[in-house]
Amino acid sequence: MAKAYWISAYRSISNPDALAEYAKLAGPSLTAAGGKFLARGVAAAVKEHGQKERTVLIEFESLDAALAAYDSPGYKAALAALGENAVVRDIRILEGV
């Protein structure tokens, strides 16, 4: 079974305090769901049409595990802490090759 990867790209952050509260809950929730954080931070280099933005890359054992992590009660609590307008981001979950 192929591993899966969760990629979050933050287009803008308007409420850093809400993001910090989200991170306190999201990190442990995603780790408990089998996620392994591979990279997080602002891009060291941006090429082509990319943007220099915060990006997070998390590895899961399977697509089902990654999808279940997103739908888990712990992650839902993290999303509630983040609120509606604290960030603009793009989250993609994809299977590895």
PyMOL commands that set and color helices and strands:
alter all, ss='L'
color gray80, all
select helices_A, chain A and resi 16-32+63-71+73-82
alter helices_A, ss='H'
color red, helices_A
select strands_A, chain A and resi 4-13+36-42+54-60+87-95
alter strands_A, ss='S'
color yellow, strands_A
deselect
rebuild
show_as cartoon
